[in-house]
Amino acid sequence: MDFFSQTTGAIPLILIGICGILLVFQLYFLLSVYRRLAFYKLRATQDTPASRPLSVIICARNEEENLRRYLPKILEQDYPSLK
């Protein structure tokens, strides 16, 4: 009986220590991953948004008149920020 009464005080301390060590590992992992993401720089590649075509999807049902009126204006649009 004396053994259990003496070790019951040590068990919570051991568990708290284990949780503290796991917390340190978890914080290290999270900080290292998020630090890499925060300072990640995009590399200029040939596949930039300017070199890719832009798709415009128009959903229309029974809109023949509106399509005749607005489709030429939609097709004339230019996206200089993507160049």
PyMOL Python script that loads the backbone (N, CA, C, O; Angstrom):
from pymol import cmd

cmd.read_pdbstr("""\
ATOM      1  N   MET A   1       0.818  -1.192   0.000  1.00  0.00           N
ATOM      2  CA  MET A   1       0.000   0.000   0.000  1.00  0.00           C
ATOM      3  C   MET A   1       0.861   1.254   0.000  1.00  0.00           C
ATOM      4  O   MET A   1       0.495   2.260  -0.608  1.00  0.00           O
ATOM      5  N   ASP A   2       1.999   1.202   0.675  1.00  0.00           N
ATOM      6  CA  ASP A   2       2.850   2.386   0.703  1.00  0.00           C
ATOM      7  C   ASP A   2       3.412   2.692  -0.685  1.00  0.00           C
ATOM      8  O   ASP A   2       3.643   3.855  -1.018  1.00  0.00           O
ATOM      9  N   PHE A   3       3.631   1.664  -1.487  1.00  0.00           N
ATOM     10  CA  PHE A   3       4.170   1.878  -2.821  1.00  0.00           C
ATOM     11  C   PHE A   3       3.202   2.702  -3.681  1.00  0.00           C
ATOM     12  O   PHE A   3       3.618   3.640  -4.362  1.00  0.00           O
ATOM     13  N   PHE A   4       1.904   2.347  -3.647  1.00  0.00           N
ATOM     14  CA  PHE A   4       0.918   3.054  -4.452  1.00  0.00           C
ATOM     15  C   PHE A   4       0.685   4.473  -3.960  1.00  0.00           C
ATOM     16  O   PHE A   4       0.466   5.381  -4.763  1.00  0.00           O
ATOM     17  N   SER A   5       0.731   4.670  -2.665  1.00  0.00           N
ATOM     18  CA  SER A   5       0.514   6.020  -2.155  1.00  0.00           C
ATOM     19  C   SER A   5       1.694   6.928  -2.482  1.00  0.00           C
ATOM     20  O   SER A   5       1.509   8.137  -2.623  1.00  0.00           O
ATOM     21  N   GLN A   6       2.889   6.386  -2.606  1.00  0.00           N
ATOM     22  CA  GLN A   6       4.045   7.190  -2.950  1.00  0.00           C
ATOM     23  C   GLN A   6       4.116   7.471  -4.454  1.00  0.00           C
ATOM     24  O   GLN A   6       4.571   8.541  -4.861  1.00  0.00           O
ATOM     25  N   THR A   7       3.676   6.533  -5.270  1.00  0.00           N
ATOM     26  CA  THR A   7       3.779   6.723  -6.719  1.00  0.00           C
ATOM     27  C   THR A   7       2.609   7.500  -7.291  1.00  0.00           C
ATOM     28  O   THR A   7       2.708   7.991  -8.416  1.00  0.00           O
ATOM     29  N   THR A   8       1.523   7.632  -6.581  1.00  0.00           N
ATOM     30  CA  THR A   8       0.389   8.372  -7.146  1.00  0.00           C
ATOM     31  C   THR A   8       0.736   9.846  -7.313  1.00  0.00           C
ATOM     32  O   THR A   8       0.172  10.509  -8.183  1.00  0.00           O
ATOM     33  N   GLY A   9       1.623  10.359  -6.526  1.00  0.00           N
ATOM     34  CA  GLY A   9       2.040  11.741  -6.696  1.00  0.00           C
ATOM     35  C   GLY A   9       2.995  11.898  -7.867  1.00  0.00           C
ATOM     36  O   GLY A   9       3.079  12.981  -8.445  1.00  0.00           O
ATOM     37  N   ALA A  10       3.709  10.854  -8.227  1.00  0.00           N
ATOM     38  CA  ALA A  10       4.679  10.922  -9.315  1.00  0.00           C
ATOM     39  C   ALA A  10       4.025  10.734 -10.678  1.00  0.00           C
ATOM     40  O   ALA A  10       4.510  11.276 -11.671  1.00  0.00           O
ATOM     41  N   ILE A  11       2.945   9.986 -10.742  1.00  0.00           N
ATOM     42  CA  ILE A  11       2.298   9.704 -12.027  1.00  0.00           C
ATOM     43  C   ILE A  11       1.785  10.987 -12.690  1.00  0.00           C
ATOM     44  O   ILE A  11       2.040  11.186 -13.878  1.00  0.00           O
ATOM     45  N   PRO A  12       1.080  11.857 -11.979  1.00  0.00           N
ATOM     46  CA  PRO A  12       0.662  13.096 -12.646  1.00  0.00           C
ATOM     47  C   PRO A  12       1.845  13.953 -13.113  1.00  0.00           C
ATOM     48  O   PRO A  12       1.764  14.600 -14.157  1.00  0.00           O
ATOM     49  N   LEU A  13       2.923  13.961 -12.360  1.00  0.00           N
ATOM     50  CA  LEU A  13       4.099  14.729 -12.771  1.00  0.00           C
ATOM     51  C   LEU A  13       4.722  14.144 -14.031  1.00  0.00           C
ATOM     52  O   LEU A  13       5.168  14.881 -14.911  1.00  0.00           O
ATOM     53  N   ILE A  14       4.750  12.837 -14.115  1.00  0.00           N
ATOM     54  CA  ILE A  14       5.295  12.182 -15.308  1.00  0.00           C
ATOM     55  C   ILE A  14       4.411  12.486 -16.515  1.00  0.00           C
ATOM     56  O   ILE A  14       4.917  12.790 -17.595  1.00  0.00           O
ATOM     57  N   LEU A  15       3.093  12.405 -16.334  1.00  0.00           N
ATOM     58  CA  LEU A  15       2.178  12.695 -17.432  1.00  0.00           C
ATOM     59  C   LEU A  15       2.284  14.151 -17.880  1.00  0.00           C
ATOM     60  O   LEU A  15       2.257  14.435 -19.078  1.00  0.00           O
ATOM     61  N   ILE A  16       2.403  15.062 -16.937  1.00  0.00           N
ATOM     62  CA  ILE A  16       2.569  16.471 -17.286  1.00  0.00           C
ATOM     63  C   ILE A  16       3.882  16.679 -18.037  1.00  0.00           C
ATOM     64  O   ILE A  16       3.936  17.454 -18.991  1.00  0.00           O
ATOM     65  N   GLY A  17       4.926  15.999 -17.614  1.00  0.00           N
ATOM     66  CA  GLY A  17       6.213  16.097 -18.312  1.00  0.00           C
ATOM     67  C   GLY A  17       6.133  15.568 -19.729  1.00  0.00           C
ATOM     68  O   GLY A  17       6.671  16.176 -20.655  1.00  0.00           O
ATOM     69  N   ILE A  18       5.464  14.436 -19.905  1.00  0.00           N
ATOM     70  CA  ILE A  18       5.307  13.866 -21.246  1.00  0.00           C
ATOM     71  C   ILE A  18       4.493  14.811 -22.125  1.00  0.00           C
ATOM     72  O   ILE A  18       4.843  15.043 -23.283  1.00  0.00           O
ATOM     73  N   CYS A  19       3.412  15.354 -21.580  1.00  0.00           N
ATOM     74  CA  CYS A  19       2.593  16.304 -22.347  1.00  0.00           C
ATOM     75  C   CYS A  19       3.397  17.556 -22.697  1.00  0.00           C
ATOM     76  O   CYS A  19       3.253  18.098 -23.793  1.00  0.00           O
ATOM     77  N   GLY A  20       4.230  18.011 -21.788  1.00  0.00           N
ATOM     78  CA  GLY A  20       5.065  19.180 -22.067  1.00  0.00           C
ATOM     79  C   GLY A  20       6.049  18.909 -23.190  1.00  0.00           C
ATOM     80  O   GLY A  20       6.255  19.761 -24.055  1.00  0.00           O
ATOM     81  N   ILE A  21       6.659  17.734 -23.186  1.00  0.00           N
ATOM     82  CA  ILE A  21       7.602  17.371 -24.242  1.00  0.00           C
ATOM     83  C   ILE A  21       6.880  17.273 -25.581  1.00  0.00           C
ATOM     84  O   ILE A  21       7.388  17.749 -26.596  1.00  0.00           O
ATOM     85  N   LEU A  22       5.696  16.656 -25.589  1.00  0.00           N
ATOM     86  CA  LEU A  22       4.921  16.561 -26.821  1.00  0.00           C
ATOM     87  C   LEU A  22       4.491  17.938 -27.314  1.00  0.00           C
ATOM     88  O   LEU A  22       4.457  18.188 -28.519  1.00  0.00           O
ATOM     89  N   LEU A  23       4.166  18.822 -26.391  1.00  0.00           N
ATOM     90  CA  LEU A  23       3.788  20.184 -26.766  1.00  0.00           C
ATOM     91  C   LEU A  23       4.963  20.902 -27.427  1.00  0.00           C
ATOM     92  O   LEU A  23       4.781  21.615 -28.414  1.00  0.00           O
ATOM     93  N   VAL A  24       6.147  20.720 -26.895  1.00  0.00           N
ATOM     94  CA  VAL A  24       7.334  21.357 -27.482  1.00  0.00           C
ATOM     95  C   VAL A  24       7.579  20.824 -28.887  1.00  0.00           C
ATOM     96  O   VAL A  24       7.878  21.603 -29.792  1.00  0.00           O
ATOM     97  N   PHE A  25       7.458  19.513 -29.093  1.00  0.00           N
ATOM     98  CA  PHE A  25       7.629  18.942 -30.423  1.00  0.00           C
ATOM     99  C   PHE A  25       6.583  19.472 -31.392  1.00  0.00           C
ATOM    100  O   PHE A  25       6.895  19.805 -32.535  1.00  0.00           O
ATOM    101  N   GLN A  26       5.340  19.548 -30.928  1.00  0.00           N
ATOM    102  CA  GLN A  26       4.273  20.032 -31.783  1.00  0.00           C
ATOM    103  C   GLN A  26       4.470  21.501 -32.147  1.00  0.00           C
ATOM    104  O   GLN A  26       4.274  21.877 -33.303  1.00  0.00           O
ATOM    105  N   LEU A  27       4.850  22.328 -31.197  1.00  0.00           N
ATOM    106  CA  LEU A  27       5.103  23.739 -31.482  1.00  0.00           C
ATOM    107  C   LEU A  27       6.263  23.912 -32.448  1.00  0.00           C
ATOM    108  O   LEU A  27       6.207  24.749 -33.349  1.00  0.00           O
ATOM    109  N   TYR A  28       7.307  23.129 -32.264  1.00  0.00           N
ATOM    110  CA  TYR A  28       8.451  23.197 -33.179  1.00  0.00           C
ATOM    111  C   TYR A  28       8.017  22.848 -34.593  1.00  0.00           C
ATOM    112  O   TYR A  28       8.379  23.540 -35.545  1.00  0.00           O
ATOM    113  N   PHE A  29       7.248  21.783 -34.735  1.00  0.00           N
ATOM    114  CA  PHE A  29       6.791  21.371 -36.062  1.00  0.00           C
ATOM    115  C   PHE A  29       5.904  22.439 -36.684  1.00  0.00           C
ATOM    116  O   PHE A  29       6.108  22.810 -37.840  1.00  0.00           O
ATOM    117  N   LEU A  30       4.925  22.940 -35.940  1.00  0.00           N
ATOM    118  CA  LEU A  30       4.013  23.946 -36.482  1.00  0.00           C
ATOM    119  C   LEU A  30       4.748  25.226 -36.863  1.00  0.00           C
ATOM    120  O   LEU A  30       4.504  25.790 -37.929  1.00  0.00           O
ATOM    121  N   LEU A  31       5.633  25.678 -36.005  1.00  0.00           N
ATOM    122  CA  LEU A  31       6.361  26.909 -36.302  1.00  0.00           C
ATOM    123  C   LEU A  31       7.284  26.739 -37.499  1.00  0.00           C
ATOM    124  O   LEU A  31       7.424  27.661 -38.303  1.00  0.00           O
ATOM    125  N   SER A  32       7.907  25.594 -37.632  1.00  0.00           N
ATOM    126  CA  SER A  32       8.800  25.396 -38.772  1.00  0.00           C
ATOM    127  C   SER A  32       8.010  25.326 -40.069  1.00  0.00           C
ATOM    128  O   SER A  32       8.456  25.856 -41.086  1.00  0.00           O
ATOM    129  N   VAL A  33       6.853  24.687 -40.055  1.00  0.00           N
ATOM    130  CA  VAL A  33       6.036  24.596 -41.275  1.00  0.00           C
ATOM    131  C   VAL A  33       5.484  25.963 -41.635  1.00  0.00           C
ATOM    132  O   VAL A  33       5.585  26.377 -42.790  1.00  0.00           O
ATOM    133  N   TYR A  34       4.904  26.674 -40.681  1.00  0.00           N
ATOM    134  CA  TYR A  34       4.307  27.966 -40.987  1.00  0.00           C
ATOM    135  C   TYR A  34       5.363  29.028 -41.311  1.00  0.00           C
ATOM    136  O   TYR A  34       5.091  29.960 -42.069  1.00  0.00           O
ATOM    137  N   ARG A  35       6.541  28.896 -40.754  1.00  0.00           N
ATOM    138  CA  ARG A  35       7.608  29.825 -41.106  1.00  0.00           C
ATOM    139  C   ARG A  35       8.000  29.633 -42.563  1.00  0.00           C
ATOM    140  O   ARG A  35       8.225  30.601 -43.291  1.00  0.00           O
ATOM    141  N   ARG A  36       8.078  28.386 -42.977  1.00  0.00           N
ATOM    142  CA  ARG A  36       8.405  28.121 -44.381  1.00  0.00           C
ATOM    143  C   ARG A  36       7.317  28.662 -45.307  1.00  0.00           C
ATOM    144  O   ARG A  36       7.618  29.212 -46.366  1.00  0.00           O
ATOM    145  N   LEU A  37       6.066  28.507 -44.911  1.00  0.00           N
ATOM    146  CA  LEU A  37       4.978  29.024 -45.736  1.00  0.00           C
ATOM    147  C   LEU A  37       4.965  30.545 -45.768  1.00  0.00           C
ATOM    148  O   LEU A  37       4.674  31.140 -46.806  1.00  0.00           O
ATOM    149  N   ALA A  38       5.276  31.179 -44.648  1.00  0.00           N
ATOM    150  CA  ALA A  38       5.240  32.634 -44.581  1.00  0.00           C
ATOM    151  C   ALA A  38       6.329  33.261 -45.439  1.00  0.00           C
ATOM    152  O   ALA A  38       6.119  34.324 -46.022  1.00  0.00           O
ATOM    153  N   PHE A  39       7.477  32.622 -45.523  1.00  0.00           N
ATOM    154  CA  PHE A  39       8.593  33.180 -46.273  1.00  0.00           C
ATOM    155  C   PHE A  39       8.810  32.489 -47.614  1.00  0.00           C
ATOM    156  O   PHE A  39       9.865  32.635 -48.231  1.00  0.00           O
ATOM    157  N   TYR A  40       7.820  31.747 -48.056  1.00  0.00           N
ATOM    158  CA  TYR A  40       7.916  31.045 -49.333  1.00  0.00           C
ATOM    159  C   TYR A  40       7.788  32.049 -50.471  1.00  0.00           C
ATOM    160  O   TYR A  40       6.848  32.844 -50.499  1.00  0.00           O
ATOM    161  N   LYS A  41       8.722  32.014 -51.400  1.00  0.00           N
ATOM    162  CA  LYS A  41       8.697  32.918 -52.545  1.00  0.00           C
ATOM    163  C   LYS A  41       8.398  32.109 -53.791  1.00  0.00           C
ATOM    164  O   LYS A  41       8.996  31.061 -54.037  1.00  0.00           O
ATOM    165  N   LEU A  42       7.464  32.617 -54.566  1.00  0.00           N
ATOM    166  CA  LEU A  42       7.125  31.943 -55.806  1.00  0.00           C
ATOM    167  C   LEU A  42       8.237  32.143 -56.817  1.00  0.00           C
ATOM    168  O   LEU A  42       8.769  33.243 -56.972  1.00  0.00           O
ATOM    169  N   ARG A  43       8.570  31.094 -57.483  1.00  0.00           N
ATOM    170  CA  ARG A  43       9.592  31.170 -58.513  1.00  0.00           C
ATOM    171  C   ARG A  43       8.935  31.513 -59.839  1.00  0.00           C
ATOM    172  O   ARG A  43       7.853  31.019 -60.157  1.00  0.00           O
ATOM    173  N   ALA A  44       9.594  32.359 -60.605  1.00  0.00           N
ATOM    174  CA  ALA A  44       9.070  32.720 -61.922  1.00  0.00           C
ATOM    175  C   ALA A  44       9.289  31.542 -62.860  1.00  0.00           C
ATOM    176  O   ALA A  44      10.418  31.107 -63.089  1.00  0.00           O
ATOM    177  N   THR A  45       8.209  31.048 -63.385  1.00  0.00           N
ATOM    178  CA  THR A  45       8.293  29.931 -64.326  1.00  0.00           C
ATOM    179  C   THR A  45       7.666  30.356 -65.640  1.00  0.00           C
ATOM    180  O   THR A  45       7.089  31.438 -65.751  1.00  0.00           O
ATOM    181  N   GLN A  46       7.788  29.505 -66.614  1.00  0.00           N
ATOM    182  CA  GLN A  46       7.189  29.794 -67.907  1.00  0.00           C
ATOM    183  C   GLN A  46       5.676  29.685 -67.838  1.00  0.00           C
ATOM    184  O   GLN A  46       4.975  30.254 -68.675  1.00  0.00           O
ATOM    185  N   ASP A  47       5.176  28.973 -66.868  1.00  0.00           N
ATOM    186  CA  ASP A  47       3.734  28.774 -66.749  1.00  0.00           C
ATOM    187  C   ASP A  47       3.132  29.830 -65.827  1.00  0.00           C
ATOM    188  O   ASP A  47       2.488  29.506 -64.830  1.00  0.00           O
ATOM    189  N   THR A  48       3.349  31.074 -66.168  1.00  0.00           N
ATOM    190  CA  THR A  48       2.771  32.176 -65.402  1.00  0.00           C
ATOM    191  C   THR A  48       1.345  32.405 -65.865  1.00  0.00           C
ATOM    192  O   THR A  48       0.965  31.936 -66.937  1.00  0.00           O
ATOM    193  N   PRO A  49       0.547  33.118 -65.081  1.00  0.00           N
ATOM    194  CA  PRO A  49      -0.842  33.360 -65.498  1.00  0.00           C
ATOM    195  C   PRO A  49      -0.953  34.067 -66.841  1.00  0.00           C
ATOM    196  O   PRO A  49      -1.951  33.890 -67.539  1.00  0.00           O
ATOM    197  N   ALA A  50       0.052  34.870 -67.227  1.00  0.00           N
ATOM    198  CA  ALA A  50      -0.014  35.576 -68.502  1.00  0.00           C
ATOM    199  C   ALA A  50       0.114  34.617 -69.679  1.00  0.00           C
ATOM    200  O   ALA A  50      -0.406  34.895 -70.760  1.00  0.00           O
ATOM    201  N   SER A  51       0.792  33.502 -69.485  1.00  0.00           N
ATOM    202  CA  SER A  51       0.980  32.578 -70.598  1.00  0.00           C
ATOM    203  C   SER A  51      -0.164  31.577 -70.713  1.00  0.00           C
ATOM    204  O   SER A  51      -0.225  30.826 -71.686  1.00  0.00           O
ATOM    205  N   ARG A  52      -1.046  31.553 -69.767  1.00  0.00           N
ATOM    206  CA  ARG A  52      -2.179  30.630 -69.814  1.00  0.00           C
ATOM    207  C   ARG A  52      -3.411  31.353 -70.350  1.00  0.00           C
ATOM    208  O   ARG A  52      -3.625  32.525 -70.042  1.00  0.00           O
ATOM    209  N   PRO A  53      -4.206  30.675 -71.135  1.00  0.00           N
ATOM    210  CA  PRO A  53      -5.447  31.308 -71.596  1.00  0.00           C
ATOM    211  C   PRO A  53      -6.444  31.419 -70.450  1.00  0.00           C
ATOM    212  O   PRO A  53      -6.409  30.647 -69.492  1.00  0.00           O
ATOM    213  N   LEU A  54      -7.306  32.370 -70.572  1.00  0.00           N
ATOM    214  CA  LEU A  54      -8.315  32.613 -69.550  1.00  0.00           C
ATOM    215  C   LEU A  54      -9.656  32.123 -70.063  1.00  0.00           C
ATOM    216  O   LEU A  54     -10.056  32.453 -71.179  1.00  0.00           O
ATOM    217  N   SER A  55     -10.340  31.350 -69.267  1.00  0.00           N
ATOM    218  CA  SER A  55     -11.657  30.840 -69.643  1.00  0.00           C
ATOM    219  C   SER A  55     -12.732  31.633 -68.931  1.00  0.00           C
ATOM    220  O   SER A  55     -12.643  31.904 -67.733  1.00  0.00           O
ATOM    221  N   VAL A  56     -13.751  31.999 -69.694  1.00  0.00           N
ATOM    222  CA  VAL A  56     -14.919  32.668 -69.127  1.00  0.00           C
ATOM    223  C   VAL A  56     -16.101  31.750 -69.351  1.00  0.00           C
ATOM    224  O   VAL A  56     -16.403  31.381 -70.486  1.00  0.00           O
ATOM    225  N   ILE A  57     -16.763  31.385 -68.286  1.00  0.00           N
ATOM    226  CA  ILE A  57     -17.909  30.482 -68.371  1.00  0.00           C
ATOM    227  C   ILE A  57     -19.167  31.300 -68.156  1.00  0.00           C
ATOM    228  O   ILE A  57     -19.298  32.014 -67.161  1.00  0.00           O
ATOM    229  N   ILE A  58     -20.084  31.189 -69.091  1.00  0.00           N
ATOM    230  CA  ILE A  58     -21.340  31.924 -69.010  1.00  0.00           C
ATOM    231  C   ILE A  58     -22.471  30.909 -68.939  1.00  0.00           C
ATOM    232  O   ILE A  58     -22.647  30.089 -69.840  1.00  0.00           O
ATOM    233  N   CYS A  59     -23.215  30.978 -67.878  1.00  0.00           N
ATOM    234  CA  CYS A  59     -24.384  30.112 -67.732  1.00  0.00           C
ATOM    235  C   CYS A  59     -25.605  30.876 -68.234  1.00  0.00           C
ATOM    236  O   CYS A  59     -25.903  31.967 -67.748  1.00  0.00           O
ATOM    237  N   ALA A  60     -26.299  30.311 -69.194  1.00  0.00           N
ATOM    238  CA  ALA A  60     -27.462  30.998 -69.761  1.00  0.00           C
ATOM    239  C   ALA A  60     -28.517  29.967 -70.124  1.00  0.00           C
ATOM    240  O   ALA A  60     -28.240  28.928 -70.722  1.00  0.00           O
ATOM    241  N   ARG A  61     -29.708  30.296 -69.743  1.00  0.00           N
ATOM    242  CA  ARG A  61     -30.852  29.457 -70.117  1.00  0.00           C
ATOM    243  C   ARG A  61     -31.965  30.394 -70.572  1.00  0.00           C
ATOM    244  O   ARG A  61     -32.419  31.254 -69.818  1.00  0.00           O
ATOM    245  N   ASN A  62     -32.391  30.214 -71.800  1.00  0.00           N
ATOM    246  CA  ASN A  62     -33.407  31.083 -72.392  1.00  0.00           C
ATOM    247  C   ASN A  62     -32.952  32.545 -72.378  1.00  0.00           C
ATOM    248  O   ASN A  62     -33.748  33.436 -72.080  1.00  0.00           O
ATOM    249  N   GLU A  63     -31.688  32.796 -72.695  1.00  0.00           N
ATOM    250  CA  GLU A  63     -31.110  34.145 -72.668  1.00  0.00           C
ATOM    251  C   GLU A  63     -30.536  34.529 -74.024  1.00  0.00           C
ATOM    252  O   GLU A  63     -29.496  35.186 -74.093  1.00  0.00           O
ATOM    253  N   GLU A  64     -31.194  34.132 -75.090  1.00  0.00           N
ATOM    254  CA  GLU A  64     -30.670  34.388 -76.427  1.00  0.00           C
ATOM    255  C   GLU A  64     -30.493  35.883 -76.689  1.00  0.00           C
ATOM    256  O   GLU A  64     -29.466  36.302 -77.224  1.00  0.00           O
ATOM    257  N   GLU A  65     -31.465  36.668 -76.325  1.00  0.00           N
ATOM    258  CA  GLU A  65     -31.380  38.113 -76.569  1.00  0.00           C
ATOM    259  C   GLU A  65     -30.237  38.750 -75.773  1.00  0.00           C
ATOM    260  O   GLU A  65     -29.485  39.564 -76.309  1.00  0.00           O
ATOM    261  N   ASN A  66     -30.109  38.387 -74.523  1.00  0.00           N
ATOM    262  CA  ASN A  66     -29.028  38.947 -73.705  1.00  0.00           C
ATOM    263  C   ASN A  66     -27.654  38.489 -74.191  1.00  0.00           C
ATOM    264  O   ASN A  66     -26.698  39.264 -74.163  1.00  0.00           O
ATOM    265  N   LEU A  67     -27.550  37.249 -74.630  1.00  0.00           N
ATOM    266  CA  LEU A  67     -26.277  36.762 -75.159  1.00  0.00           C
ATOM    267  C   LEU A  67     -25.885  37.515 -76.425  1.00  0.00           C
ATOM    268  O   LEU A  67     -24.716  37.855 -76.603  1.00  0.00           O
ATOM    269  N   ARG A  68     -26.843  37.780 -77.303  1.00  0.00           N
ATOM    270  CA  ARG A  68     -26.529  38.550 -78.512  1.00  0.00           C
ATOM    271  C   ARG A  68     -26.067  39.957 -78.159  1.00  0.00           C
ATOM    272  O   ARG A  68     -25.206  40.519 -78.835  1.00  0.00           O
ATOM    273  N   ARG A  69     -26.629  40.517 -77.118  1.00  0.00           N
ATOM    274  CA  ARG A  69     -26.293  41.888 -76.729  1.00  0.00           C
ATOM    275  C   ARG A  69     -24.954  41.951 -75.985  1.00  0.00           C
ATOM    276  O   ARG A  69     -24.145  42.840 -76.254  1.00  0.00           O
ATOM    277  N   TYR A  70     -24.711  41.022 -75.055  1.00  0.00           N
ATOM    278  CA  TYR A  70     -23.558  41.157 -74.151  1.00  0.00           C
ATOM    279  C   TYR A  70     -22.357  40.280 -74.508  1.00  0.00           C
ATOM    280  O   TYR A  70     -21.253  40.545 -74.031  1.00  0.00           O
ATOM    281  N   LEU A  71     -22.534  39.255 -75.323  1.00  0.00           N
ATOM    282  CA  LEU A  71     -21.416  38.365 -75.640  1.00  0.00           C
ATOM    283  C   LEU A  71     -20.279  39.083 -76.360  1.00  0.00           C
ATOM    284  O   LEU A  71     -19.123  38.817 -76.031  1.00  0.00           O
ATOM    285  N   PRO A  72     -20.526  39.972 -77.318  1.00  0.00           N
ATOM    286  CA  PRO A  72     -19.395  40.693 -77.921  1.00  0.00           C
ATOM    287  C   PRO A  72     -18.610  41.522 -76.902  1.00  0.00           C
ATOM    288  O   PRO A  72     -17.386  41.620 -76.997  1.00  0.00           O
ATOM    289  N   LYS A  73     -19.297  42.112 -75.939  1.00  0.00           N
ATOM    290  CA  LYS A  73     -18.599  42.900 -74.916  1.00  0.00           C
ATOM    291  C   LYS A  73     -17.769  42.004 -74.005  1.00  0.00           C
ATOM    292  O   LYS A  73     -16.681  42.384 -73.573  1.00  0.00           O
ATOM    293  N   ILE A  74     -18.275  40.838 -73.724  1.00  0.00           N
ATOM    294  CA  ILE A  74     -17.520  39.895 -72.884  1.00  0.00           C
ATOM    295  C   ILE A  74     -16.277  39.417 -73.620  1.00  0.00           C
ATOM    296  O   ILE A  74     -15.210  39.296 -73.017  1.00  0.00           O
ATOM    297  N   LEU A  75     -16.401  39.145 -74.908  1.00  0.00           N
ATOM    298  CA  LEU A  75     -15.260  38.665 -75.690  1.00  0.00           C
ATOM    299  C   LEU A  75     -14.215  39.740 -75.927  1.00  0.00           C
ATOM    300  O   LEU A  75     -13.058  39.413 -76.188  1.00  0.00           O
ATOM    301  N   GLU A  76     -14.578  40.999 -75.845  1.00  0.00           N
ATOM    302  CA  GLU A  76     -13.634  42.110 -76.027  1.00  0.00           C
ATOM    303  C   GLU A  76     -12.824  42.416 -74.776  1.00  0.00           C
ATOM    304  O   GLU A  76     -11.883  43.208 -74.830  1.00  0.00           O
ATOM    305  N   GLN A  77     -13.166  41.818 -73.678  1.00  0.00           N
ATOM    306  CA  GLN A  77     -12.485  42.135 -72.419  1.00  0.00           C
ATOM    307  C   GLN A  77     -11.005  41.767 -72.513  1.00  0.00           C
ATOM    308  O   GLN A  77     -10.616  40.808 -73.178  1.00  0.00           O
ATOM    309  N   ASP A  78     -10.198  42.571 -71.819  1.00  0.00           N
ATOM    310  CA  ASP A  78      -8.758  42.341 -71.767  1.00  0.00           C
ATOM    311  C   ASP A  78      -8.359  42.315 -70.280  1.00  0.00           C
ATOM    312  O   ASP A  78      -8.923  43.045 -69.465  1.00  0.00           O
ATOM    313  N   TYR A  79      -7.403  41.485 -69.952  1.00  0.00           N
ATOM    314  CA  TYR A  79      -6.945  41.344 -68.566  1.00  0.00           C
ATOM    315  C   TYR A  79      -5.467  41.721 -68.491  1.00  0.00           C
ATOM    316  O   TYR A  79      -4.606  40.841 -68.467  1.00  0.00           O
ATOM    317  N   PRO A  80      -5.164  43.024 -68.454  1.00  0.00           N
ATOM    318  CA  PRO A  80      -3.751  43.413 -68.458  1.00  0.00           C
ATOM    319  C   PRO A  80      -3.012  43.016 -67.189  1.00  0.00           C
ATOM    320  O   PRO A  80      -1.787  42.897 -67.213  1.00  0.00           O
ATOM    321  N   SER A  81      -3.706  42.809 -66.101  1.00  0.00           N
ATOM    322  CA  SER A  81      -3.025  42.442 -64.859  1.00  0.00           C
ATOM    323  C   SER A  81      -2.489  41.014 -64.927  1.00  0.00           C
ATOM    324  O   SER A  81      -1.646  40.635 -64.114  1.00  0.00           O
ATOM    325  N   LEU A  82      -2.964  40.221 -65.878  1.00  0.00           N
ATOM    326  CA  LEU A  82      -2.487  38.852 -66.032  1.00  0.00           C
ATOM    327  C   LEU A  82      -1.337  38.757 -67.023  1.00  0.00           C
ATOM    328  O   LEU A  82      -0.803  37.672 -67.251  1.00  0.00           O
ATOM    329  N   LYS A  83      -0.956  39.873 -67.607  1.00  0.00           N
ATOM    330  CA  LYS A  83       0.135  39.852 -68.583  1.00  0.00           C
ATOM    331  C   LYS A  83       1.424  40.292 -67.957  1.00  0.00           C
ATOM    332  O   LYS A  83       2.454  40.337 -68.630  1.00  0.00           O
TER     333      LYS A  83
END
""", "prot")
cmd.dss("prot")
cmd.show_as("cartoon", "prot")
cmd.util.cbc("prot")
cmd.orient("prot")
